[in-house]
Amino acid sequence: MSRSADRIRNAASPEQSSSGESDASSVRRKDSRAAGSAGARSRASTRRPLHESNVSRPPRPVSADIQLAGAAPRSPALRLSDGCVTKVSSALACPLQSRRRPAYSLGVSNSDSQDTGGEVLTGREVPLGGPRAMMVRRTLPGQHRRMIGAWCFVDAYGPQRATMRVPPHPHTGLQTVSWLVAGEVLHLDSLGTRQEIRPGQLNLMTAGHGISHSEESPETVLHGVQLWVALPDGHRDVAPGFEHHPSLPVLAGRGFEARVVMGSLGGVVSPATAYSPLVGAQIAVDGDGEIPLDPAFEHGLLLLDGTVDGLEPGPLVYLPPGRSRLRVSGRGRLLLIGGEPFAEEIVMWWNFVGRSHDEIVAFRKEWMEGAGFGTVVGFDGAPLPAPVLPGTRLRPRGRVR
């Protein structure tokens, strides 16, 4: 399958993304990055600083990569802040560590049709808002495997009746991919975007050099996944943008129908902007089928609902490169993600993706001072304060430890 440059779309082009900035404002100063100083970003903000004295201190994290912030709510509610879990009922920290189990026997084949197994990333579940609240299972990043292609974060939640309320929070160096199986969620961001998402639709936000957003829903049955895609170094300072795709192309074959969310699958290309060769698709399985795979990609499989042979609810199954097709059998829906192995090392902490400790320190300082990430208008509540940085320096890490 070709992965030529015409498959990787440029988010800076006006017909593909929404951005409130000029091309000149999309470049973060290299001197600031090297020195680790916060500086003033190219885009001014009127948001009030989040003073350190007013920030409640979070519990000490299990990992330096992503941390917990906030306190438990009084009523059951979903509290997801993309890179962290906020306002949970117990002192749990993230990331939720993936534990490897013996491989499943999957109908995955290479060109000579030899069956192989997959590595199982079980992740961990976290109760959000008390014993009766929604559970979120995070399978990326994990203790061992941190990325699948450019995909660096996978949270799955529901189905369960709950309320989502995510206060304004920042992002850098990544794209957020919001996908619902059931429910509805309202997205607000610092570009002025106000967009509801429903099942079968894609909300794609490119953080680039800095953006902030919020997400909320009425009390309803929520079921979906929240994912991040790390931007490669050459594109991580692009202007922020937002895309809503109400319909997406479909690859259909005997026993399956795949809705292509990101990248391409079997020659069918998503209209969503991507900066590296990858795939993201929801696949409805109805009987026996064979799905084409790019042998240059590593892949991950997550069962969303129903029954598909070789998959269980919860874990993410990792498949290394070299597979040209995936044989499926059953009746259910699964999420397929994948891409060329990501060659760069990244630092992922809270809601930021960077390349060094000093860069993360600068991002955090700007957010707490109310600079560089714009203002989310229309959310009834204060922005989410950043957690305290760990006492040790954050280290860049590759796709596996």
C-alpha positions as CSV (number, residue, x, y, z in Angstrom):
1,M,0.0,0.0,0.0
2,S,1.5,3.4,-1.0
3,R,2.2,5.8,1.8
4,S,3.3,8.7,-0.5
5,A,3.2,12.3,0.6
6,D,-0.2,13.0,-1.0
7,R,-1.7,10.8,1.8
8,I,-0.4,13.1,4.5
9,R,-2.5,16.2,4.5
10,N,-1.3,19.6,5.7
11,A,-3.4,21.0,8.6
12,A,-2.2,24.5,7.8
13,S,-4.2,24.6,4.6
14,P,-7.3,26.8,5.1
15,E,-9.7,24.4,3.4
16,Q,-8.8,21.5,5.8
17,S,-8.6,23.1,9.2
18,S,-9.8,26.0,11.3
19,S,-7.1,28.2,12.7
20,G,-7.2,31.7,14.2
21,E,-3.6,32.4,13.4
22,S,-1.3,33.4,10.5
23,D,1.4,31.1,9.2
24,A,4.0,33.4,10.9
25,S,2.5,32.9,14.3
26,S,2.7,29.1,14.1
27,V,6.4,28.9,14.8
28,R,7.5,28.7,18.4
29,R,10.9,30.4,19.1
30,K,13.7,27.9,19.0
31,D,15.7,29.9,21.6
32,S,12.9,29.5,24.1
33,R,12.8,25.8,23.5
34,A,16.5,25.3,24.0
35,A,16.7,27.5,27.1
36,G,13.5,26.0,28.6
37,S,12.2,29.5,29.2
38,A,8.5,30.1,28.8
39,G,8.7,33.4,26.9
40,A,5.7,34.9,25.1
41,R,4.1,32.8,22.5
42,S,3.1,34.2,19.1
43,R,-0.6,34.2,20.2
44,A,-1.6,36.4,23.1
45,S,-4.1,35.3,25.8
46,T,-6.5,37.2,28.0
47,R,-7.1,34.2,30.3
48,R,-6.3,35.0,34.0
49,P,-3.2,33.3,35.5
50,L,-3.8,30.2,37.6
51,H,-1.9,31.2,40.7
52,E,0.1,28.5,42.3
53,S,-1.3,29.5,45.7
54,N,-4.8,28.7,44.5
55,V,-3.9,25.3,43.1
56,S,-4.7,22.2,45.2
57,R,-1.8,19.9,45.2
58,P,-2.4,16.5,43.6
59,P,-1.2,13.2,45.1
60,R,2.2,12.0,44.2
61,P,2.0,10.3,40.8
62,V,2.9,6.7,40.0
63,S,4.6,7.9,36.8
64,A,6.2,11.2,35.7
65,D,4.5,11.0,32.4
66,I,0.9,11.9,33.2
67,Q,-0.5,13.0,36.5
68,L,-3.8,13.3,38.4
69,A,-5.3,16.6,39.3
70,G,-8.4,17.8,41.2
71,A,-10.6,16.4,43.8
72,A,-13.6,14.0,43.9
73,P,-17.0,15.3,42.8
74,R,-20.0,14.9,45.0
75,S,-22.1,13.1,42.4
76,P,-21.1,10.5,39.8
77,A,-19.7,12.2,36.7
78,L,-17.1,11.4,34.1
79,R,-14.1,13.6,34.5
80,L,-11.6,13.2,31.7
81,S,-9.0,15.7,30.8
82,D,-7.5,13.9,27.9
83,G,-4.0,13.4,29.4
84,C,-5.2,13.0,32.9
85,V,-8.2,11.9,35.0
86,T,-9.6,14.7,37.1
87,K,-11.8,14.8,40.1
88,V,-11.8,11.1,40.8
89,S,-13.0,9.5,44.0
90,S,-9.7,8.0,45.1
91,A,-6.1,9.0,45.0
92,L,-5.3,7.2,41.7
93,A,-2.6,8.5,39.3
94,C,-2.1,7.9,35.7
95,P,-0.9,6.7,33.2
96,L,-2.7,3.4,33.7
97,Q,0.0,0.9,33.2
98,S,-0.4,-1.7,30.5
99,R,0.4,-5.2,31.6
100,R,1.4,-7.7,29.0
101,R,-0.3,-11.1,28.9
102,P,0.3,-14.1,26.7
103,A,-0.7,-13.5,23.1
104,Y,-4.2,-14.1,21.8
105,S,-4.5,-16.4,18.8
106,L,-5.7,-14.0,16.1
107,G,-6.6,-14.6,12.5
108,V,-3.7,-12.3,11.5
109,S,-1.6,-13.3,8.5
110,N,1.4,-12.3,6.5
111,S,1.8,-12.8,2.8
112,D,2.2,-16.6,3.2
113,S,-0.9,-16.9,5.3
114,Q,0.9,-18.1,8.5
115,D,-1.2,-17.3,11.6
116,T,0.5,-15.4,14.4
117,G,-0.6,-14.1,17.8
118,G,-0.8,-10.6,19.3
119,E,0.7,-9.0,22.4
120,V,-2.1,-8.1,24.9
121,L,-1.9,-4.7,26.6
122,T,-4.5,-5.0,29.4
123,G,-4.2,-1.5,30.8
124,R,-5.9,-0.5,34.0
125,E,-9.4,0.7,35.0
126,V,-10.0,3.8,37.0
127,P,-13.3,4.7,38.7
128,L,-14.4,8.2,37.8
129,G,-16.5,9.9,40.5
130,G,-17.2,7.0,42.9
131,P,-18.1,3.4,43.1
132,R,-21.0,3.8,40.6
133,A,-19.2,6.1,38.2
134,M,-17.9,5.3,34.7
135,M,-14.7,3.3,34.3
136,V,-12.0,4.3,31.9
137,R,-9.5,1.9,30.6
138,R,-6.1,3.3,29.4
139,T,-4.0,0.9,27.4
140,L,-1.6,3.5,25.9
141,P,0.9,4.6,27.2
142,G,1.9,1.6,29.2
143,Q,4.9,0.4,31.1
144,H,6.4,-1.4,28.2
145,R,4.7,-0.3,25.0
146,R,4.1,3.4,24.8
147,M,3.1,3.9,21.1
148,I,1.5,2.2,18.1
149,G,2.6,4.1,15.1
150,A,2.1,7.8,16.0
151,W,-0.8,6.8,18.3
152,C,0.4,7.6,21.9
153,F,-2.8,7.6,24.0
154,V,-5.8,5.4,24.1
155,D,-8.7,5.7,26.6
156,A,-11.9,3.7,26.3
157,Y,-15.0,4.3,28.3
158,G,-18.5,3.1,28.7
159,P,-21.1,2.2,27.9
160,Q,-22.5,3.7,31.0
161,R,-24.9,6.5,31.9
162,A,-22.8,9.5,33.1
163,T,-22.0,13.2,32.7
164,M,-18.8,14.4,31.0
165,R,-17.4,17.7,32.2
166,V,-13.8,18.4,31.3
167,P,-12.7,22.0,32.2
168,P,-10.6,24.0,29.7
169,H,-7.1,22.5,29.6
170,P,-4.1,22.9,27.2
171,H,-2.4,20.7,24.6
172,T,0.8,20.9,22.6
173,G,2.5,18.7,20.0
174,L,-0.4,16.3,19.3
175,Q,-3.8,15.7,17.7
176,T,-6.8,14.7,19.8
177,V,-9.1,12.2,18.1
178,S,-12.6,11.9,19.6
179,W,-14.8,9.0,18.6
180,L,-18.2,8.1,20.0
181,V,-20.0,4.8,19.9
182,A,-22.9,6.2,21.9
183,G,-23.9,9.6,23.4
184,E,-23.1,13.2,22.5
185,V,-20.3,15.5,23.6
186,L,-19.9,19.3,23.1
187,H,-16.4,20.6,22.2
188,L,-15.3,24.2,22.9
189,D,-11.8,25.5,22.1
190,S,-9.7,28.6,22.1
191,L,-10.2,29.1,18.4
192,G,-13.8,29.8,19.0
193,T,-15.0,26.4,17.9
194,R,-18.3,25.1,19.3
195,Q,-19.0,21.6,17.9
196,E,-21.1,18.7,19.1
197,I,-20.0,15.2,18.2
198,R,-22.3,12.2,17.8
199,P,-21.6,8.5,17.0
200,G,-20.0,8.0,13.6
201,Q,-18.6,11.5,13.5
202,L,-15.0,12.7,14.0
203,N,-13.8,15.6,16.1
204,L,-10.1,16.1,15.3
205,M,-8.2,18.9,17.1
206,T,-4.6,19.7,16.1
207,A,-2.8,21.3,19.1
208,G,0.4,22.2,17.2
209,H,2.2,24.9,19.2
210,G,-0.7,25.4,21.6
211,I,-4.4,25.2,22.1
212,S,-6.9,24.8,24.9
213,H,-10.4,23.1,24.9
214,S,-13.2,21.7,27.0
215,E,-15.6,18.9,26.6
216,E,-19.0,18.3,28.3
217,S,-22.2,16.4,27.9
218,P,-25.6,16.1,29.5
219,E,-26.3,13.0,31.6
220,T,-26.6,10.3,28.9
221,V,-25.2,6.9,28.0
222,L,-21.6,7.5,27.0
223,H,-19.4,5.0,25.1
224,G,-16.4,6.0,23.1
225,V,-12.6,6.4,22.9
226,Q,-10.3,9.3,23.2
227,L,-7.0,9.0,21.4
228,W,-3.9,11.2,20.8
229,V,-1.6,11.2,17.8
230,A,1.9,12.5,18.4
231,L,3.0,15.1,15.8
232,P,6.4,14.4,14.2
233,D,9.1,17.0,15.0
234,G,8.8,18.7,11.6
235,H,5.1,19.5,12.2
236,R,4.6,19.8,15.9
237,D,4.7,23.6,15.8
238,V,2.0,24.0,13.2
239,A,-0.9,26.5,13.9
240,P,-3.6,24.9,16.0
241,G,-6.7,23.8,14.1
242,F,-10.0,21.9,14.5
243,E,-11.9,19.7,12.1
244,H,-15.4,18.1,12.3
245,H,-16.2,15.3,9.9
246,P,-19.9,14.4,10.0
247,S,-19.4,11.5,7.6
248,L,-16.4,9.4,6.7
249,P,-15.5,7.0,3.9
250,V,-16.2,3.3,4.1
251,L,-14.2,0.2,3.0
252,A,-16.6,-2.7,2.6
253,G,-15.9,-6.3,2.0
254,R,-17.3,-9.8,2.7
255,G,-18.1,-9.9,6.4
256,F,-16.9,-6.4,7.4
257,E,-17.5,-2.7,6.9
258,A,-14.7,-0.3,8.0
259,R,-15.3,3.4,8.6
260,V,-11.9,5.1,8.0
261,V,-11.4,7.7,10.7
262,M,-7.8,8.6,10.1
263,G,-5.2,7.8,7.5
264,S,-6.0,5.1,5.0
265,L,-7.1,1.5,4.9
266,G,-7.2,-0.7,1.7
267,G,-6.9,2.4,-0.5
268,V,-9.8,4.3,1.2
269,V,-8.5,7.6,2.6
270,S,-10.0,9.6,5.4
271,P,-10.4,13.4,4.8
272,A,-9.0,14.1,8.2
273,T,-5.6,15.8,8.4
274,A,-2.7,13.4,9.2
275,Y,1.0,14.2,9.5
276,S,2.4,10.7,9.4
277,P,1.5,7.4,7.7
278,L,-1.2,5.9,9.9
279,V,-4.7,4.3,10.1
280,G,-7.6,4.6,12.4
281,A,-10.9,2.8,11.6
282,Q,-14.0,1.4,13.3
283,I,-14.7,-2.0,11.8
284,A,-18.1,-3.6,12.0
285,V,-17.8,-7.4,11.7
286,D,-20.7,-9.5,10.5
287,G,-19.6,-13.1,9.8
288,D,-16.2,-14.0,8.4
289,G,-14.0,-11.5,6.6
290,E,-10.5,-10.5,5.7
291,I,-9.3,-6.9,6.2
292,P,-6.3,-5.6,4.3
293,L,-3.4,-4.3,6.4
294,D,-0.3,-2.3,5.5
295,P,2.7,-4.6,6.2
296,A,4.8,-1.6,7.1
297,F,2.5,-0.7,9.9
298,E,2.3,-1.9,13.5
299,H,-1.4,-2.2,14.6
300,G,-3.6,-2.3,17.6
301,L,-7.1,-3.8,18.0
302,L,-9.6,-2.9,20.6
303,L,-13.0,-4.6,20.9
304,L,-15.8,-1.9,21.2
305,D,-18.8,-4.2,21.4
306,G,-20.2,-7.6,20.4
307,T,-18.1,-10.7,19.9
308,V,-15.1,-11.0,17.6
309,D,-13.0,-14.2,17.7
310,G,-9.7,-13.7,19.4
311,L,-10.6,-10.4,21.2
312,E,-11.9,-9.7,24.6
313,P,-13.5,-6.5,26.0
314,G,-10.9,-4.2,27.5
315,P,-7.4,-5.1,26.4
316,L,-5.7,-3.6,23.4
317,V,-4.0,-6.2,21.2
318,Y,-0.7,-5.2,19.6
319,L,0.4,-6.6,16.2
320,P,4.0,-5.9,15.0
321,P,4.7,-4.9,11.4
322,G,4.7,-7.6,8.6
323,R,1.0,-8.4,8.4
324,S,-0.8,-7.9,5.1
325,R,-4.3,-8.9,6.2
326,L,-6.5,-9.5,9.3
327,R,-9.0,-12.4,9.3
328,V,-12.0,-11.6,11.5
329,S,-15.0,-13.7,12.5
330,G,-18.0,-12.8,14.7
331,R,-20.5,-10.0,15.1
332,G,-19.3,-6.9,16.7
333,R,-17.4,-3.7,16.3
334,L,-13.7,-3.1,16.9
335,L,-11.3,-0.2,16.7
336,L,-8.2,-0.6,14.5
337,I,-5.2,1.8,14.9
338,G,-1.8,1.6,13.4
339,G,1.0,3.3,11.6
340,E,4.7,3.2,10.7
341,P,6.7,2.7,13.9
342,F,7.4,6.2,15.4
343,A,11.1,6.8,15.3
344,E,11.3,9.8,17.5
345,E,11.6,10.0,21.3
346,I,9.0,12.2,23.0
347,V,8.2,13.5,26.5
348,M,4.6,13.1,27.4
349,W,3.4,14.7,30.6
350,W,-0.1,15.7,31.6
351,N,-1.6,17.1,28.4
352,F,1.6,18.1,26.7
353,V,3.8,16.3,24.2
354,G,7.3,17.7,23.8
355,R,10.9,16.6,23.3
356,S,12.6,17.7,26.6
357,H,12.0,18.4,30.2
358,D,12.7,22.1,29.8
359,E,10.1,22.3,27.1
360,I,7.5,20.8,29.3
361,V,8.4,23.2,32.1
362,A,7.9,26.1,29.7
363,F,4.5,24.8,28.5
364,R,3.3,24.4,32.1
365,K,4.5,27.9,33.1
366,E,2.7,29.5,30.2
367,W,-0.5,27.7,31.0
368,M,-0.4,28.6,34.7
369,E,0.4,32.3,33.7
370,G,-2.5,32.4,31.3
371,A,-0.3,32.8,28.2
372,G,0.1,31.0,24.9
373,F,-3.1,28.8,24.9
374,G,-5.9,31.3,24.2
375,T,-9.2,31.3,26.1
376,V,-12.1,28.9,25.9
377,V,-15.4,30.9,25.8
378,G,-18.7,29.4,26.8
379,F,-17.6,26.9,29.5
380,D,-19.2,27.5,32.9
381,G,-16.2,27.0,35.1
382,A,-12.5,27.7,35.7
383,P,-9.7,26.2,33.7
384,L,-8.0,23.1,34.9
385,P,-4.7,23.9,36.8
386,A,-1.7,21.9,35.8
387,P,-0.4,19.4,38.3
388,V,2.9,19.9,40.1
389,L,5.9,18.7,38.1
390,P,7.8,15.7,39.5
391,G,11.0,16.1,41.5
392,T,13.1,14.3,38.8
393,R,13.7,15.4,35.3
394,L,11.3,14.0,32.6
395,R,13.2,11.9,30.1
396,P,12.4,11.5,26.4
397,R,11.2,7.9,25.7
398,G,10.8,5.9,22.6
399,R,7.9,3.7,21.5
400,V,8.9,0.9,23.8
401,R,10.9,0.9,27.1
